């Protein structure tokens, strides 16, 4: 196809907010004409770019999308006081949604899914649906410990080199194909010469961290208040959300719909985020067809 006849790329635009405690949050809007939008919220240790392919896919379906880097992640500010409590993340999300000011389906993975559950449970009138990806109020404690060790652990002290970061990754995901060159793009080099991730590991290791295990009762109460369409996507290669956890969540929200994406790990790739959106096409069409 001649370049002049190729379809124009779908546009996005940067957004920025200032939180109640003075942190700068960086985001991106993917505009489209649909009456109901989607908020795509990343998990701990990820950034808004995890959802970029998914956002483009939804934008092509005429669903406007919003993504942003949560505090301590990506291009957003780190909390100098180490406040990465669930309440801090919730306050940030509510600030962003008030500014967005349009009907929205909340889609989030891991930490993002927990934050979105709290938003939906708080009775915000603009919420039209909720999708939690491989997370739930009840999480397996051993899997949480494993995840915190992966996200923190050696990464908290910085890696000697990108190759050392690859070795750390393969210790947890032996079959994952990744090179030092590719992982270097997700690292930054500190003044001490060591290589650090683009997020503040205090999100999971600090005194005011976001790990949700102590909040099960509160989160189940939030789930019981969710009356909008509600879906849970389980990652087929993850053991974080057990069958028992799904059943307990279903007792709180009997209208829960459950999907499973075989072979996907808890920390999925941008390409897999697109697969998640494709699997949810029917659910999303039902929840975004009218304001």
C-alpha positions in Angstrom: 0.0 0.0 0.0 1.4 3.4 -0.9 2.4 5.5 2.1 -0.1 8.1 1.1 -3.0 5.6 1.3 -1.9 4.0 4.6 -4.3 4.8 7.5 -3.1 7.5 9.8 -1.8 6.3 13.2 -4.2 6.7 16.1 -3.4 9.7 18.1 -2.6 9.9 21.9 -1.9 12.9 24.1 0.0 13.3 27.3 -1.7 14.2 30.6 -0.3 15.2 33.9 -1.8 15.6 37.4 -0.5 16.8 40.8 -1.5 14.6 43.8 -2.7 15.9 47.2 0.8 15.2 48.6 2.5 17.0 45.7 3.6 14.2 43.4 3.5 14.5 39.7 1.6 11.8 37.8 2.2 11.2 34.1 -0.5 9.7 31.9 -1.7 9.3 28.3 -5.1 9.6 26.7 -6.2 7.6 23.7 -9.2 9.6 22.4 -12.1 7.9 20.5 -15.7 8.8 20.0 -17.3 6.1 22.2 -19.6 7.2 25.1 -17.8 5.0 27.7 -14.1 5.0 28.3 -11.6 2.6 29.9 -8.9 3.2 32.5 -6.0 0.8 32.1 -4.1 0.6 35.3 -0.7 -1.2 35.6 0.6 -3.4 38.4 3.5 -3.0 40.8 6.8 -2.9 39.0 5.2 -2.0 35.7 4.3 1.2 33.9 1.5 2.5 31.8 3.3 1.2 28.7 2.3 -2.3 29.7 -1.2 -1.5 28.5 -0.2 0.5 25.4 -1.1 -2.2 22.8 -4.3 -2.8 24.6 -5.2 0.9 24.6 -4.6 1.1 20.9 -6.8 -1.9 20.4 -9.6 -0.4 22.4 -9.2 3.0 20.7 -9.7 1.2 17.4 -13.0 -0.2 18.8 -14.0 3.5 19.4 -13.4 3.1 23.2 -11.4 6.1 24.6 -8.7 5.0 27.0 -6.7 6.5 29.8 -3.4 5.2 31.2 -1.1 6.6 33.8 2.0 5.7 35.8 1.1 5.2 39.4 3.2 6.9 42.0 6.7 5.5 42.2 6.5 4.0 38.7 7.6 5.0 35.2 7.6 8.8 34.6 5.7 9.7 37.7 7.3 10.9 40.9 8.5 8.7 43.7 7.1 9.4 47.1 9.9 10.9 49.2 8.1 9.8 52.4 7.6 6.2 51.1 3.8 6.4 51.2 2.8 3.5 48.9 -0.2 2.5 50.9 -3.3 1.3 49.2 -5.1 4.5 50.4 -2.4 6.6 48.7 -2.9 4.8 45.4 -6.7 5.0 45.8 -6.5 8.8 46.4 -4.4 9.2 43.2 -6.8 7.2 41.1 -9.8 9.1 42.3 -8.0 12.4 41.5 -7.3 11.2 38.0 -10.9 10.0 37.4 -12.4 13.2 38.7 -10.3 15.1 36.1 -11.1 12.6 33.4 -14.8 13.2 34.1 -16.4 10.6 31.8 -18.0 7.2 32.2 -15.3 4.5 32.6 -14.7 0.8 32.8 -11.9 0.1 35.2 -9.3 -2.5 34.0 -6.3 -3.2 36.1 -3.7 -5.9 36.8 -2.2 -6.8 40.2 -1.9 -3.6 42.2 -3.9 -1.8 39.5 -6.7 -4.3 39.8 -6.8 -3.9 43.6 -6.8 0.0 43.3 -9.6 -0.2 40.7 -11.6 -2.6 43.0 -11.4 0.0 45.8 -12.5 2.7 43.3 -15.5 0.6 42.2 -16.4 -0.2 45.8 -16.4 3.4 46.8 -19.5 4.0 44.7 -18.1 6.4 42.1 -21.1 7.1 39.7 -18.9 7.3 36.6 -17.8 3.6 36.9 -19.6 1.4 34.4 -17.6 -1.8 34.8 -14.6 -3.5 36.5 -12.0 -6.0 35.2 -9.4 -7.4 37.6 -6.5 -9.2 35.9 -4.9 -12.0 38.0 -5.6 -10.4 41.3 -8.3 -10.7 44.0 -8.9 -9.7 47.6 -7.6 -13.1 48.7 -4.1 -13.9 47.4 -1.9 -16.9 48.0 0.7 -15.9 50.7 3.5 -18.0 49.3 3.0 -16.5 45.8 3.0 -13.0 47.3 6.3 -13.8 49.0 7.7 -15.1 45.7 6.5 -12.0 43.9 8.0 -9.6 46.5 11.3 -11.5 46.3 11.3 -11.1 42.5 10.3 -7.5 42.5 12.5 -6.5 45.4 15.3 -8.8 46.4 18.4 -8.2 44.4 16.7 -5.4 42.4 16.4 -3.3 45.6 20.2 -3.2 45.8 20.6 -2.6 42.1 22.2 -4.9 39.6 25.9 -5.0 38.8 25.0 -5.1 35.1 22.1 -5.7 32.7 23.3 -9.3 32.4 22.9 -9.7 36.2 19.3 -8.4 35.8 18.7 -11.1 33.2 20.1 -13.7 35.5 17.8 -12.5 38.3 14.8 -12.7 35.9 15.7 -16.2 34.7 15.9 -17.4 38.3 12.2 -16.8 38.6 11.2 -17.4 34.9 13.6 -20.0 33.6 11.9 -20.4 30.2 11.6 -16.7 29.5 13.6 -15.6 26.4 15.2 -12.2 27.2 18.5 -10.6 26.4 20.7 -8.1 28.3 20.1 -5.6 25.5 16.3 -5.8 25.8 16.3 -5.6 29.6 18.6 -2.6 29.6 15.8 -0.5 28.2 13.8 -1.2 31.4 16.7 -0.2 33.7 18.4 3.1 34.6 22.0 3.5 35.7 22.5 5.1 39.1 25.3 7.4 40.2 26.9 4.4 41.9 27.2 2.6 38.6 24.6 0.0 39.4 21.5 -0.7 37.4 18.1 0.0 38.9 14.5 -0.6 37.7 12.3 2.3 36.7 10.2 2.1 39.9 10.6 2.5 43.6 10.9 -1.0 45.2 9.5 0.4 48.4 6.1 -0.1 46.7 6.4 -3.7 47.9 9.2 -3.6 50.5 8.8 -0.3 52.3 7.1 0.3 55.7 4.1 1.8 53.9 3.9 -0.7 51.1 1.0 -1.8 48.8 1.0 -5.5 49.5 -2.7 -6.3 49.8 -2.7 -9.4 52.1 -3.6 -7.5 55.3 -6.5 -5.9 53.6 -8.5 -9.0 52.6 -11.6 -8.2 54.6 -11.7 -4.6 53.4 -11.3 -5.6 49.8 -14.1 -8.3 50.0 -16.3 -5.6 51.5 -15.5 -3.4 48.5 -16.3 -6.3 46.1 -19.7 -6.8 47.8 -20.5 -3.2 46.9 -19.7 -3.6 43.2 -23.0 -3.7 41.2 -21.6 -2.9 37.8 -20.5 -5.6 35.3 -17.5 -7.4 37.0 -14.9 -9.7 35.4 -11.9 -11.5 36.6 -9.1 -12.7 34.2 -6.9 -15.4 35.6 -3.4 -15.9 34.2 -3.1 -19.6 33.4 0.5 -19.9 34.4 0.0 -18.0 37.7 -1.0 -19.5 41.1 -1.7 -16.2 42.8 -5.5 -16.4 42.6 -6.7 -19.9 43.7 -10.0 -21.5 43.0 -11.0 -20.9 46.6 -10.2 -17.1 46.2 -12.4 -17.0 43.1 -15.3 -18.7 44.9 -15.0 -16.3 47.9 -15.0 -13.4 45.5 -18.1 -14.8 43.7 -19.9 -15.0 47.1 -19.3 -11.3 47.4 -20.3 -10.5 43.8 -22.5 -13.3 42.3 -22.5 -11.6 38.9 -18.7 -12.1 38.6 -17.6 -13.4 35.2 -14.4 -15.4 35.1 -12.0 -15.7 32.1 -8.7 -17.5 31.9 -5.8 -16.9 29.5 -3.7 -20.1 29.3 0.1 -19.9 29.6 0.1 -16.3 30.8 2.2 -15.3 33.8 1.2 -12.8 36.5 3.6 -10.2 35.0 2.5 -10.4 31.5 3.9 -8.7 28.4 2.4 -5.8 26.3 1.6 -8.4 23.6 -0.3 -10.5 26.1 -2.2 -7.4 27.3 -3.6 -7.3 23.7 -4.7 -10.9 24.0 -6.5 -10.0 27.2 -8.4 -7.3 25.5 -9.3 -9.6 22.6 -10.7 -12.2 25.0 -12.8 -9.5 26.8 -14.2 -8.0 23.6 -17.8 -9.2 24.3 -17.7 -8.0 27.9 -16.3 -4.7 26.9 -18.8 -4.1 24.1 -21.7 -4.8 26.6 -20.3 -2.4 29.2 -19.3 0.5 26.8 -22.2 0.5 24.4 -24.1 3.3 26.1 -23.4 6.0 28.7 
